[in-house]
């Protein structure tokens, strides 16, 4: 199963700063801080390279996950609209 | 995980592990030295981060270009 089908590229790509990037980047940064805490290092000041790496990894994964999520939502919307278009008799505005 | 265990032991909730004869954990053998930077690790981490950002920005630009190309080619007539 493909992670991102080709037709997903017809969707407008999300901006680089989006909920997936921000949230997972923040989660990655937090896990670096947690690693500092568990290893009895200064929480914010130690292991900057680790914080940067984990945050970058989170942003990267978040971006691709968000693209896949948007593709899934768009696919459902398309199927819904196609159904409505093919069954107009079920969607007439009520006259009575 | 070993560091968390160390912390729990400091609080007196878990007893210290027995001598090396009874344990086979690698964490007992190694002692991390946080005073001297592991420059190889630091370099690898920053290098990997830079590579990840480069990949991400490149992918994003490709996505934007491809979307605009398809939008120009398709010239949507009827969307729902």
Backbone of each chain as nested JSON, in Angstrom:
{
  "chains": [
    {"id": "A", "residues": [
      {"number": 1, "name": "UNK", "atoms": {"N": [0.839, -1.191, 0.0], "CA": [0.0, 0.0, 0.0], "C": [0.876, 1.244, 0.0]}},
      {"number": 2, "name": "UNK", "atoms": {"N": [0.532, 2.166, -0.868], "CA": [1.351, 3.359, -1.044], "C": [1.048, 4.361, 0.053]}},
      {"number": 3, "name": "UNK", "atoms": {"N": [2.073, 5.026, 0.537], "CA": [1.846, 6.021, 1.589], "C": [1.14, 7.247, 1.041]}},
      {"number": 4, "name": "UNK", "atoms": {"N": [1.589, 7.703, -0.148], "CA": [0.982, 8.873, -0.771], "C": [0.759, 8.567, -2.243]}},
      {"number": 5, "name": "UNK", "atoms": {"N": [-0.463, 8.251, -2.656], "CA": [-0.707, 7.963, -4.067], "C": [-0.431, 9.176, -4.938]}},
      {"number": 6, "name": "UNK", "atoms": {"N": [-0.265, 8.914, -6.238], "CA": [0.114, 9.987, -7.135], "C": [-0.937, 11.079, -7.178]}},
      {"number": 7, "name": "UNK", "atoms": {"N": [-2.224, 10.698, -7.087], "CA": [-3.261, 11.718, -7.198], "C": [-3.254, 12.667, -6.009]}},
      {"number": 8, "name": "UNK", "atoms": {"N": [-2.571, 12.283, -4.924], "CA": [-2.51, 13.2, -3.791], "C": [-1.714, 14.454, -4.15]}},
      {"number": 9, "name": "UNK", "atoms": {"N": [-0.905, 14.381, -5.218], "CA": [-0.124, 15.547, -5.611], "C": [-0.979, 16.589, -6.316]}},
      {"number": 10, "name": "UNK", "atoms": {"N": [-2.24, 16.219, -6.641], "CA": [-3.132, 17.212, -7.217], "C": [-3.738, 18.104, -6.154]}},
      {"number": 11, "name": "UNK", "atoms": {"N": [-3.557, 17.729, -4.886], "CA": [-4.081, 18.567, -3.818], "C": [-3.102, 19.688, -3.519]}},
      {"number": 12, "name": "UNK", "atoms": {"N": [-3.596, 20.841, -3.063], "CA": [-2.654, 21.896, -2.661], "C": [-1.829, 21.414, -1.484]}},
      {"number": 13, "name": "UNK", "atoms": {"N": [-0.506, 21.517, -1.572], "CA": [0.315, 21.028, -0.468], "C": [0.172, 21.931, 0.755]}},
      {"number": 14, "name": "UNK", "atoms": {"N": [0.198, 21.356, 1.954], "CA": [0.075, 22.186, 3.15], "C": [1.307, 23.072, 3.308]}},
      {"number": 15, "name": "UNK", "atoms": {"N": [1.171, 24.226, 3.961], "CA": [2.347, 25.07, 4.191], "C": [3.323, 24.35, 5.104]}},
      {"number": 16, "name": "UNK", "atoms": {"N": [4.589, 24.788, 5.081], "CA": [5.612, 24.121, 5.885], "C": [5.295, 24.228, 7.377]}},
      {"number": 17, "name": "UNK", "atoms": {"N": [4.641, 25.336, 7.775], "CA": [4.242, 25.484, 9.172], "C": [2.78, 25.082, 9.263]}},
      {"number": 18, "name": "UNK", "atoms": {"N": [2.532, 23.835, 9.65], "CA": [1.158, 23.352, 9.738], "C": [1.016, 22.541, 11.022]}},
      {"number": 19, "name": "UNK", "atoms": {"N": [-0.215, 22.104, 11.282], "CA": [-0.46, 21.459, 12.574], "C": [0.373, 20.192, 12.746]}},
      {"number": 20, "name": "UNK", "atoms": {"N": [0.6, 19.451, 11.667], "CA": [1.409, 18.241, 11.796], "C": [2.844, 18.559, 12.129]}},
      {"number": 21, "name": "UNK", "atoms": {"N": [3.408, 19.527, 11.395], "CA": [4.796, 19.911, 11.613], "C": [4.993, 20.442, 13.018]}},
      {"number": 22, "name": "UNK", "atoms": {"N": [4.105, 21.381, 13.412], "CA": [4.275, 22.031, 14.708], "C": [4.096, 21.031, 15.839]}},
      {"number": 23, "name": "UNK", "atoms": {"N": [3.042, 20.252, 15.76], "CA": [2.729, 19.362, 16.879], "C": [3.781, 18.277, 17.046]}},
      {"number": 24, "name": "UNK", "atoms": {"N": [4.14, 17.597, 15.958], "CA": [5.111, 16.517, 16.066], "C": [6.523, 17.052, 16.306]}},
      {"number": 25, "name": "UNK", "atoms": {"N": [6.834, 18.235, 15.759], "CA": [8.127, 18.84, 16.062], "C": [8.228, 19.162, 17.543]}},
      {"number": 26, "name": "UNK", "atoms": {"N": [7.142, 19.71, 18.095], "CA": [7.102, 20.001, 19.527], "C": [7.223, 18.715, 20.332]}},
      {"number": 27, "name": "UNK", "atoms": {"N": [6.534, 17.652, 19.893], "CA": [6.606, 16.371, 20.607], "C": [8.028, 15.82, 20.565]}},
      {"number": 28, "name": "UNK", "atoms": {"N": [8.69, 15.954, 19.424], "CA": [10.079, 15.492, 19.327], "C": [10.986, 16.273, 20.261]}},
      {"number": 29, "name": "UNK", "atoms": {"N": [10.775, 17.596, 20.293], "CA": [11.586, 18.426, 21.18], "C": [11.35, 18.037, 22.637]}},
      {"number": 30, "name": "UNK", "atoms": {"N": [10.084, 17.807, 22.983], "CA": [9.757, 17.415, 24.349], "C": [10.411, 16.084, 24.719]}},
      {"number": 31, "name": "UNK", "atoms": {"N": [10.46, 15.153, 23.767], "CA": [11.068, 13.866, 24.098], "C": [12.569, 14.023, 24.3]}},
      {"number": 32, "name": "UNK", "atoms": {"N": [13.198, 14.981, 23.583], "CA": [14.623, 15.258, 23.849], "C": [14.804, 15.832, 25.242]}},
      {"number": 33, "name": "UNK", "atoms": {"N": [13.9, 16.751, 25.645], "CA": [13.98, 17.323, 26.991], "C": [13.747, 16.248, 28.05]}},
      {"number": 34, "name": "UNK", "atoms": {"N": [12.829, 15.32, 27.731], "CA": [12.55, 14.228, 28.665], "C": [13.763, 13.328, 28.797]}},
      {"number": 35, "name": "UNK", "atoms": {"N": [14.456, 13.086, 27.684], "CA": [15.666, 12.279, 27.728], "C": [16.714, 12.958, 28.613]}},
      {"number": 36, "name": "UNK", "atoms": {"N": [16.831, 14.297, 28.48], "CA": [17.736, 15.039, 29.363], "C": [17.364, 14.837, 30.821]}},
      {"number": 37, "name": "UNK", "atoms": {"N": [16.082, 14.93, 31.119], "CA": [15.634, 14.818, 32.507], "C": [15.942, 13.439, 33.06]}},
      {"number": 38, "name": "UNK", "atoms": {"N": [15.684, 12.402, 32.287], "CA": [15.912, 11.041, 32.779], "C": [17.389, 10.74, 32.976]}},
      {"number": 39, "name": "UNK", "atoms": {"N": [18.244, 11.384, 32.194], "CA": [19.677, 11.137, 32.333], "C": [20.351, 12.165, 33.211]}},
      {"number": 40, "name": "UNK", "atoms": {"N": [19.554, 12.892, 33.966], "CA": [20.064, 13.832, 34.965], "C": [21.001, 14.848, 34.339]}},
      {"number": 41, "name": "UNK", "atoms": {"N": [20.595, 15.375, 33.184], "CA": [21.325, 16.471, 32.545], "C": [20.478, 17.722, 32.679]}},
      {"number": 42, "name": "UNK", "atoms": {"N": [21.084, 18.917, 32.513], "CA": [20.249, 20.129, 32.504], "C": [19.21, 20.024, 31.399]}},
      {"number": 43, "name": "UNK", "atoms": {"N": [17.951, 20.283, 31.765], "CA": [16.861, 19.927, 30.858], "C": [16.92, 20.715, 29.551]}},
      {"number": 44, "name": "UNK", "atoms": {"N": [17.051, 22.044, 29.658], "CA": [16.989, 22.86, 28.449], "C": [18.354, 23.062, 27.822]}},
      {"number": 45, "name": "UNK", "atoms": {"N": [19.392, 23.125, 28.65], "CA": [20.687, 23.55, 28.134], "C": [21.54, 22.441, 27.564]}},
      {"number": 46, "name": "UNK", "atoms": {"N": [21.214, 21.198, 27.86], "CA": [22.08, 20.096, 27.438], "C": [21.556, 19.46, 26.166]}},
      {"number": 47, "name": "UNK", "atoms": {"N": [22.484, 18.874, 25.412], "CA": [22.073, 18.077, 24.263], "C": [21.3, 18.858, 23.224]}},
      {"number": 48, "name": "UNK", "atoms": {"N": [21.813, 20.054, 22.864], "CA": [21.1, 20.867, 21.875], "C": [21.0, 20.112, 20.554]}},
      {"number": 49, "name": "UNK", "atoms": {"N": [22.08, 19.388, 20.225], "CA": [22.053, 18.646, 18.966], "C": [20.938, 17.612, 18.983]}},
      {"number": 50, "name": "UNK", "atoms": {"N": [20.693, 17.039, 20.158], "CA": [19.635, 16.04, 20.273], "C": [18.269, 16.688, 20.134]}},
      {"number": 51, "name": "UNK", "atoms": {"N": [18.127, 17.876, 20.784], "CA": [16.85, 18.575, 20.691], "C": [16.548, 18.95, 19.241]}},
      {"number": 52, "name": "UNK", "atoms": {"N": [17.575, 19.444, 18.557], "CA": [17.379, 19.851, 17.164], "C": [17.033, 18.642, 16.307]}},
      {"number": 53, "name": "UNK", "atoms": {"N": [17.73, 17.536, 16.527], "CA": [17.489, 16.342, 15.716], "C": [16.09, 15.8, 15.931]}},
      {"number": 54, "name": "UNK", "atoms": {"N": [15.662, 15.683, 17.19], "CA": [14.342, 15.122, 17.464], "C": [13.246, 16.034, 16.928]}},
      {"number": 55, "name": "UNK", "atoms": {"N": [13.439, 17.355, 17.103], "CA": [12.434, 18.28, 16.598], "C": [12.352, 18.217, 15.08]}},
      {"number": 56, "name": "UNK", "atoms": {"N": [13.514, 18.133, 14.425], "CA": [13.516, 18.065, 12.958], "C": [12.845, 16.79, 12.48]}},
      {"number": 57, "name": "UNK", "atoms": {"N": [13.126, 15.699, 13.163], "CA": [12.495, 14.429, 12.796], "C": [10.989, 14.521, 12.938]}},
      {"number": 58, "name": "UNK", "atoms": {"N": [10.548, 15.16, 14.041], "CA": [9.112, 15.329, 14.245], "C": [8.48, 16.164, 13.151]}},
      {"number": 59, "name": "UNK", "atoms": {"N": [9.139, 17.254, 12.768], "CA": [8.599, 18.096, 11.707], "C": [8.493, 17.312, 10.402]}},
      {"number": 60, "name": "UNK", "atoms": {"N": [9.543, 16.568, 10.096], "CA": [9.568, 15.805, 8.85], "C": [8.429, 14.799, 8.804]}},
      {"number": 61, "name": "UNK", "atoms": {"N": [8.304, 14.006, 9.879], "CA": [7.248, 12.988, 9.93], "C": [5.878, 13.651, 9.945]}},
      {"number": 62, "name": "UNK", "atoms": {"N": [5.768, 14.773, 10.674], "CA": [4.485, 15.456, 10.767], "C": [4.001, 15.966, 9.421]}},
      {"number": 63, "name": "UNK", "atoms": {"N": [4.921, 16.499, 8.632], "CA": [4.535, 17.014, 7.317], "C": [3.97, 15.906, 6.447]}},
      {"number": 64, "name": "UNK", "atoms": {"N": [4.656, 14.767, 6.397], "CA": [4.189, 13.692, 5.53], "C": [2.916, 13.049, 6.052]}},
      {"number": 65, "name": "UNK", "atoms": {"N": [2.791, 12.948, 7.359], "CA": [1.547, 12.403, 7.91], "C": [0.374, 13.321, 7.612]}},
      {"number": 66, "name": "UNK", "atoms": {"N": [0.622, 14.648, 7.692], "CA": [-0.465, 15.574, 7.402], "C": [-0.876, 15.492, 5.944]}},
      {"number": 67, "name": "UNK", "atoms": {"N": [0.108, 15.327, 5.049], "CA": [-0.242, 15.193, 3.628], "C": [-1.116, 13.966, 3.415]}},
      {"number": 68, "name": "UNK", "atoms": {"N": [-0.786, 12.885, 4.099], "CA": [-1.58, 11.665, 3.935], "C": [-2.974, 11.866, 4.517]}},
      {"number": 69, "name": "UNK", "atoms": {"N": [-3.068, 12.538, 5.671], "CA": [-4.37, 12.775, 6.288], "C": [-5.236, 13.644, 5.385]}},
      {"number": 70, "name": "UNK", "atoms": {"N": [-4.644, 14.695, 4.805], "CA": [-5.417, 15.57, 3.931], "C": [-5.879, 14.815, 2.691]}},
      {"number": 71, "name": "UNK", "atoms": {"N": [-5.012, 13.915, 2.204], "CA": [-5.408, 13.118, 1.045], "C": [-6.606, 12.244, 1.387]}},
      {"number": 72, "name": "UNK", "atoms": {"N": [-6.575, 11.622, 2.566], "CA": [-7.677, 10.741, 2.968], "C": [-8.975, 11.534, 3.079]}},
      {"number": 73, "name": "UNK", "atoms": {"N": [-8.903, 12.726, 3.714], "CA": [-10.103, 13.549, 3.845], "C": [-10.632, 13.964, 2.48]}},
      {"number": 74, "name": "UNK", "atoms": {"N": [-9.718, 14.353, 1.589], "CA": [-10.138, 14.8, 0.261], "C": [-10.782, 13.655, -0.506]}},
      {"number": 75, "name": "UNK", "atoms": {"N": [-10.261, 12.455, -0.331], "CA": [-10.817, 11.292, -1.026], "C": [-12.237, 11.036, -0.552]}},
      {"number": 76, "name": "UNK", "atoms": {"N": [-12.447, 11.116, 0.761], "CA": [-13.793, 10.899, 1.286], "C": [-14.736, 11.974, 0.767]}},
      {"number": 77, "name": "UNK", "atoms": {"N": [-14.261, 13.233, 0.763], "CA": [-15.101, 14.316, 0.246], "C": [-15.47, 14.087, -1.204]}},
      {"number": 78, "name": "UNK", "atoms": {"N": [-14.502, 13.636, -1.994], "CA": [-14.777, 13.413, -3.408], "C": [-15.809, 12.312, -3.594]}},
      {"number": 79, "name": "UNK", "atoms": {"N": [-15.673, 11.233, -2.811], "CA": [-16.63, 10.142, -2.945], "C": [-18.021, 10.593, -2.52]}},
      {"number": 80, "name": "UNK", "atoms": {"N": [-18.079, 11.416, -1.477], "CA": [-19.364, 11.931, -1.02], "C": [-20.006, 12.8, -2.096]}},
      {"number": 81, "name": "UNK", "atoms": {"N": [-19.228, 13.705, -2.665], "CA": [-19.787, 14.592, -3.688], "C": [-20.186, 13.812, -4.937]}},
      {"number": 82, "name": "UNK", "atoms": {"N": [-19.389, 12.806, -5.287], "CA": [-19.764, 11.984, -6.438], "C": [-21.079, 11.263, -6.19]}},
      {"number": 83, "name": "UNK", "atoms": {"N": [-21.25, 10.77, -4.966], "CA": [-22.503, 10.082, -4.662], "C": [-23.673, 11.054, -4.777]}},
      {"number": 84, "name": "UNK", "atoms": {"N": [-23.491, 12.252, -4.226], "CA": [-24.578, 13.23, -4.291], "C": [-24.903, 13.561, -5.741]}},
      {"number": 85, "name": "UNK", "atoms": {"N": [-23.834, 13.663, -6.554], "CA": [-24.059, 14.012, -7.951], "C": [-24.766, 12.889, -8.709]}},
      {"number": 86, "name": "UNK", "atoms": {"N": [-24.493, 11.631, -8.331], "CA": [-25.089, 10.509, -9.055], "C": [-26.475, 10.144, -8.541]}},
      {"number": 87, "name": "UNK", "atoms": {"N": [-26.868, 10.639, -7.402], "CA": [-28.196, 10.332, -6.855], "C": [-28.926, 11.616, -6.532]}},
      {"number": 88, "name": "UNK", "atoms": {"N": [-29.205, 12.452, -7.529], "CA": [-29.838, 13.744, -7.221], "C": [-31.231, 13.586, -6.64]}},
      {"number": 89, "name": "UNK", "atoms": {"N": [-31.888, 12.451, -6.964], "CA": [-33.26, 12.312, -6.478], "C": [-33.299, 12.213, -4.964]}},
      {"number": 90, "name": "UNK", "atoms": {"N": [-32.215, 11.762, -4.364], "CA": [-32.203, 11.645, -2.909], "C": [-31.894, 12.955, -2.218]}},
      {"number": 91, "name": "UNK", "atoms": {"N": [-31.5, 13.964, -3.006], "CA": [-31.025, 15.193, -2.366], "C": [-31.801, 16.412, -2.838]}},
      {"number": 92, "name": "UNK", "atoms": {"N": [-33.036, 16.204, -3.242], "CA": [-33.825, 17.361, -3.646], "C": [-34.169, 18.172, -2.411]}},
      {"number": 93, "name": "UNK", "atoms": {"N": [-34.172, 19.495, -2.528], "CA": [-34.619, 20.308, -1.399], "C": [-36.097, 20.031, -1.121]}},
      {"number": 94, "name": "UNK", "atoms": {"N": [-36.453, 19.981, 0.12], "CA": [-37.831, 19.623, 0.464], "C": [-38.76, 20.733, 0.016]}},
      {"number": 95, "name": "UNK", "atoms": {"N": [-39.858, 20.324, -0.648], "CA": [-40.791, 21.304, -1.195], "C": [-41.98, 21.504, -0.268]}},
      {"number": 96, "name": "UNK", "atoms": {"N": [-42.324, 20.448, 0.45], "CA": [-43.513, 20.523, 1.321], "C": [-43.198, 21.333, 2.547]}}
    ]},
    {"id": "B", "residues": [
      {"number": 1, "name": "UNK", "atoms": {"N": [16.251, 4.315, 30.041], "CA": [15.489, 3.468, 30.975], "C": [16.295, 3.23, 32.244]}},
      {"number": 2, "name": "UNK", "atoms": {"N": [17.585, 3.058, 32.112], "CA": [18.415, 2.808, 33.305], "C": [18.466, 4.052, 34.172]}},
      {"number": 3, "name": "UNK", "atoms": {"N": [18.454, 5.215, 33.507], "CA": [18.529, 6.463, 34.266], "C": [17.247, 6.661, 35.048]}},
      {"number": 4, "name": "UNK", "atoms": {"N": [16.109, 6.274, 34.428], "CA": [14.855, 6.374, 35.17], "C": [14.867, 5.459, 36.377]}},
      {"number": 5, "name": "UNK", "atoms": {"N": [15.454, 4.304, 36.176], "CA": [15.559, 3.344, 37.287], "C": [16.442, 3.906, 38.394]}},
      {"number": 6, "name": "UNK", "atoms": {"N": [17.542, 4.601, 37.942], "CA": [18.432, 5.231, 38.935], "C": [17.647, 6.23, 39.765]}},
      {"number": 7, "name": "UNK", "atoms": {"N": [16.822, 7.021, 39.083], "CA": [16.055, 8.046, 39.784], "C": [15.107, 7.4, 40.782]}},
      {"number": 8, "name": "UNK", "atoms": {"N": [14.445, 6.335, 40.372], "CA": [13.505, 5.655, 41.264], "C": [14.255, 5.077, 42.454]}},
      {"number": 9, "name": "UNK", "atoms": {"N": [15.481, 4.602, 42.198], "CA": [16.259, 4.042, 43.305], "C": [16.629, 5.126, 44.306]}},
      {"number": 10, "name": "UNK", "atoms": {"N": [16.93, 6.335, 43.785], "CA": [17.293, 7.428, 44.694], "C": [16.149, 7.75, 45.626]}},
      {"number": 11, "name": "UNK", "atoms": {"N": [14.931, 7.579, 45.123], "CA": [13.8, 7.87, 45.994], "C": [13.564, 6.745, 46.998]}},
      {"number": 12, "name": "UNK", "atoms": {"N": [14.379, 5.695, 46.943], "CA": [14.258, 4.619, 47.92], "C": [13.141, 3.652, 47.641]}},
      {"number": 13, "name": "UNK", "atoms": {"N": [12.606, 3.667, 46.423], "CA": [11.49, 2.778, 46.131], "C": [11.966, 1.439, 45.56]}},
      {"number": 14, "name": "UNK", "atoms": {"N": [13.181, 1.449, 44.964], "CA": [13.709, 0.216, 44.371], "C": [15.102, -0.004, 44.922]}},
      {"number": 15, "name": "UNK", "atoms": {"N": [15.439, -1.223, 45.317], "CA": [16.77, -1.479, 45.889], "C": [17.793, -1.511, 44.771]}},
      {"number": 16, "name": "UNK", "atoms": {"N": [19.064, -1.287, 45.147], "CA": [20.138, -1.281, 44.154], "C": [20.31, -2.681, 43.586]}},
      {"number": 17, "name": "UNK", "atoms": {"N": [20.699, -2.773, 42.314], "CA": [20.89, -4.108, 41.745], "C": [22.084, -4.789, 42.412]}},
      {"number": 18, "name": "UNK", "atoms": {"N": [22.09, -6.115, 42.42], "CA": [23.201, -6.847, 43.057], "C": [24.5, -6.648, 42.28]}},
      {"number": 19, "name": "UNK", "atoms": {"N": [25.58, -7.243, 42.754], "CA": [26.888, -7.038, 42.145], "C": [26.898, -7.611, 40.735]}},
      {"number": 20, "name": "UNK", "atoms": {"N": [27.987, -7.314, 40.04], "CA": [28.062, -7.626, 38.618], "C": [27.897, -9.116, 38.357]}},
      {"number": 21, "name": "UNK", "atoms": {"N": [28.153, -9.937, 39.364], "CA": [28.096, -11.38, 39.142], "C": [26.688, -11.836, 38.833]}},
      {"number": 22, "name": "UNK", "atoms": {"N": [25.697, -11.123, 39.341], "CA": [24.327, -11.592, 39.18], "C": [23.607, -10.923, 38.023]}},
      {"number": 23, "name": "UNK", "atoms": {"N": [24.138, -9.798, 37.536], "CA": [23.411, -9.08, 36.505], "C": [24.149, -9.178, 35.188]}},
      {"number": 24, "name": "UNK", "atoms": {"N": [23.398, -9.201, 34.108], "CA": [24.008, -9.254, 32.789], "C": [23.659, -8.012, 31.973]}},
      {"number": 25, "name": "UNK", "atoms": {"N": [23.227, -6.957, 32.685], "CA": [22.783, -5.791, 31.928], "C": [23.978, -4.982, 31.443]}},
      {"number": 26, "name": "UNK", "atoms": {"N": [23.922, -4.56, 30.222], "CA": [25.012, -3.752, 29.676], "C": [25.034, -2.372, 30.305]}},
      {"number": 27, "name": "UNK", "atoms": {"N": [23.888, -1.922, 30.822], "CA": [23.836, -0.577, 31.378], "C": [24.683, -0.461, 32.63]}},
      {"number": 28, "name": "UNK", "atoms": {"N": [24.924, -1.567, 33.319], "CA": [25.735, -1.505, 34.524], "C": [27.204, -1.317, 34.143]}},
      {"number": 29, "name": "UNK", "atoms": {"N": [27.599, -1.844, 33.013], "CA": [29.005, -1.827, 32.628], "C": [29.425, -0.428, 32.164]}},
      {"number": 30, "name": "UNK", "atoms": {"N": [28.565, 0.18, 31.354], "CA": [28.958, 1.435, 30.726], "C": [28.609, 2.602, 31.629]}},
      {"number": 31, "name": "UNK", "atoms": {"N": [29.44, 3.638, 31.626], "CA": [29.096, 4.84, 32.362], "C": [29.179, 6.003, 31.401]}},
      {"number": 32, "name": "UNK", "atoms": {"N": [28.074, 6.674, 31.187], "CA": [28.058, 7.785, 30.253], "C": [28.809, 8.972, 30.829]}},
      {"number": 33, "name": "UNK", "atoms": {"N": [29.593, 9.634, 30.005], "CA": [30.331, 10.811, 30.46], "C": [29.77, 12.023, 29.736]}},
      {"number": 34, "name": "UNK", "atoms": {"N": [28.964, 12.782, 30.44], "CA": [28.339, 13.93, 29.798], "C": [29.225, 15.16, 29.807]}},
      {"number": 35, "name": "UNK", "atoms": {"N": [30.38, 15.086, 30.466], "CA": [31.244, 16.266, 30.556], "C": [31.969, 16.512, 29.241]}},
      {"number": 36, "name": "UNK", "atoms": {"N": [32.4, 15.428, 28.578], "CA": [33.107, 15.605, 27.304], "C": [32.151, 15.336, 26.163]}},
      {"number": 37, "name": "UNK", "atoms": {"N": [31.977, 16.324, 25.283], "CA": [31.032, 16.114, 24.187], "C": [31.474, 14.987, 23.273]}},
      {"number": 38, "name": "UNK", "atoms": {"N": [30.539, 14.218, 22.85], "CA": [30.789, 13.187, 21.857], "C": [30.675, 13.862, 20.5]}},
      {"number": 39, "name": "UNK", "atoms": {"N": [31.814, 14.413, 20.023], "CA": [31.745, 15.287, 18.853], "C": [31.231, 14.576, 17.616]}},
      {"number": 40, "name": "UNK", "atoms": {"N": [31.534, 13.274, 17.523], "CA": [31.014, 12.517, 16.382], "C": [29.491, 12.489, 16.416]}},
      {"number": 41, "name": "UNK", "atoms": {"N": [28.962, 12.224, 17.618], "CA": [27.511, 12.197, 17.749], "C": [26.893, 13.54, 17.458]}},
      {"number": 42, "name": "UNK", "atoms": {"N": [27.537, 14.601, 17.956], "CA": [27.011, 15.95, 17.721], "C": [27.014, 16.27, 16.233]}},
      {"number": 43, "name": "UNK", "atoms": {"N": [28.132, 15.945, 15.581], "CA": [28.219, 16.217, 14.148], "C": [27.195, 15.438, 13.358]}},
      {"number": 44, "name": "UNK", "atoms": {"N": [27.042, 14.155, 13.719], "CA": [26.054, 13.333, 13.02], "C": [24.65, 13.875, 13.242]}},
      {"number": 45, "name": "UNK", "atoms": {"N": [24.358, 14.286, 14.475], "CA": [23.011, 14.777, 14.764], "C": [22.717, 16.045, 13.976]}},
      {"number": 46, "name": "UNK", "atoms": {"N": [23.654, 17.009, 14.006], "CA": [23.415, 18.244, 13.254], "C": [23.367, 17.982, 11.751]}},
      {"number": 47, "name": "UNK", "atoms": {"N": [24.243, 17.082, 11.286], "CA": [24.242, 16.764, 9.859], "C": [22.94, 16.127, 9.437]}},
      {"number": 48, "name": "UNK", "atoms": {"N": [22.451, 15.197, 10.265], "CA": [21.18, 14.551, 9.937], "C": [20.046, 15.558, 9.967]}},
      {"number": 49, "name": "UNK", "atoms": {"N": [20.068, 16.474, 10.942], "CA": [19.009, 17.487, 11.001], "C": [19.028, 18.357, 9.755]}},
      {"number": 50, "name": "UNK", "atoms": {"N": [20.242, 18.773, 9.349], "CA": [20.335, 19.602, 8.155], "C": [19.813, 18.843, 6.937]}},
      {"number": 51, "name": "UNK", "atoms": {"N": [20.172, 17.554, 6.848], "CA": [19.701, 16.752, 5.72], "C": [18.192, 16.615, 5.741]}},
      {"number": 52, "name": "UNK", "atoms": {"N": [17.617, 16.426, 6.937], "CA": [16.16, 16.296, 7.047], "C": [15.466, 17.57, 6.595]}},
      {"number": 53, "name": "UNK", "atoms": {"N": [15.984, 18.734, 7.037], "CA": [15.345, 19.987, 6.63], "C": [15.485, 20.207, 5.136]}},
      {"number": 54, "name": "UNK", "atoms": {"N": [16.668, 19.863, 4.612], "CA": [16.846, 20.033, 3.169], "C": [15.863, 19.164, 2.402]}},
      {"number": 55, "name": "UNK", "atoms": {"N": [15.702, 17.917, 2.848], "CA": [14.751, 17.008, 2.206], "C": [13.336, 17.556, 2.298]}},
      {"number": 56, "name": "UNK", "atoms": {"N": [12.982, 18.05, 3.486], "CA": [11.621, 18.525, 3.7], "C": [11.321, 19.729, 2.816]}},
      {"number": 57, "name": "UNK", "atoms": {"N": [12.261, 20.685, 2.782], "CA": [12.018, 21.892, 1.991], "C": [11.994, 21.563, 0.506]}},
      {"number": 58, "name": "UNK", "atoms": {"N": [12.872, 20.648, 0.1], "CA": [12.877, 20.246, -1.303], "C": [11.555, 19.584, -1.662]}},
      {"number": 59, "name": "UNK", "atoms": {"N": [11.084, 18.676, -0.794], "CA": [9.827, 17.974, -1.04], "C": [8.68, 18.969, -1.126]}},
      {"number": 60, "name": "UNK", "atoms": {"N": [8.672, 19.946, -0.223], "CA": [7.598, 20.93, -0.227], "C": [7.598, 21.738, -1.515]}},
      {"number": 61, "name": "UNK", "atoms": {"N": [8.779, 22.166, -1.941], "CA": [8.839, 22.942, -3.185], "C": [8.392, 22.106, -4.379]}},
      {"number": 62, "name": "UNK", "atoms": {"N": [8.79, 20.83, -4.388], "CA": [8.342, 19.953, -5.472], "C": [6.829, 19.801, -5.46]}},
      {"number": 63, "name": "UNK", "atoms": {"N": [6.271, 19.663, -4.25], "CA": [4.82, 19.518, -4.145], "C": [4.113, 20.749, -4.696]}},
      {"number": 64, "name": "UNK", "atoms": {"N": [4.619, 21.941, -4.329], "CA": [3.992, 23.172, -4.794], "C": [4.07, 23.265, -6.318]}},
      {"number": 65, "name": "UNK", "atoms": {"N": [5.246, 22.961, -6.861], "CA": [5.413, 23.034, -8.318], "C": [4.477, 22.063, -9.019]}},
      {"number": 66, "name": "UNK", "atoms": {"N": [4.408, 20.837, -8.513], "CA": [3.579, 19.823, -9.146], "C": [2.11, 20.199, -9.071]}},
      {"number": 67, "name": "UNK", "atoms": {"N": [1.687, 20.74, -7.921], "CA": [0.287, 21.13, -7.793], "C": [-0.057, 22.237, -8.782]}},
      {"number": 68, "name": "UNK", "atoms": {"N": [0.831, 23.239, -8.872], "CA": [0.546, 24.346, -9.792], "C": [0.537, 23.869, -11.24]}},
      {"number": 69, "name": "UNK", "atoms": {"N": [1.441, 22.921, -11.559], "CA": [1.476, 22.397, -12.916], "C": [0.171, 21.68, -13.225]}},
      {"number": 70, "name": "UNK", "atoms": {"N": [-0.318, 20.874, -12.274], "CA": [-1.554, 20.14, -12.525], "C": [-2.743, 21.075, -12.575]}},
      {"number": 71, "name": "UNK", "atoms": {"N": [-2.752, 22.117, -11.736], "CA": [-3.862, 23.064, -11.737], "C": [-3.919, 23.804, -13.06]}},
      {"number": 72, "name": "UNK", "atoms": {"N": [-2.724, 24.144, -13.617], "CA": [-2.721, 24.814, -14.922], "C": [-3.212, 23.874, -16.007]}},
      {"number": 73, "name": "UNK", "atoms": {"N": [-2.781, 22.61, -15.938], "CA": [-3.124, 21.659, -17.002], "C": [-4.585, 21.272, -16.936]}},
      {"number": 74, "name": "UNK", "atoms": {"N": [-5.134, 21.172, -15.746], "CA": [-6.477, 20.648, -15.59], "C": [-7.518, 21.714, -15.859]}},
      {"number": 75, "name": "UNK", "atoms": {"N": [-7.303, 22.961, -15.407], "CA": [-8.252, 24.066, -15.595], "C": [-9.667, 23.592, -15.225]}},
      {"number": 76, "name": "UNK", "atoms": {"N": [-9.848, 23.408, -13.932], "CA": [-11.028, 22.728, -13.392], "C": [-12.34, 23.306, -13.924]}},
      {"number": 77, "name": "UNK", "atoms": {"N": [-13.124, 22.444, -14.573], "CA": [-14.393, 22.935, -15.12], "C": [-15.516, 22.759, -14.098]}},
      {"number": 78, "name": "UNK", "atoms": {"N": [-15.539, 21.587, -13.509], "CA": [-16.673, 21.286, -12.639], "C": [-16.171, 20.554, -11.398]}},
      {"number": 79, "name": "UNK", "atoms": {"N": [-16.111, 21.276, -10.296], "CA": [-15.717, 20.64, -9.05], "C": [-16.897, 20.712, -8.087]}},
      {"number": 80, "name": "UNK", "atoms": {"N": [-16.921, 19.794, -7.201], "CA": [-18.068, 19.719, -6.285], "C": [-17.838, 20.468, -4.996]}}
    ]}
  ]
}
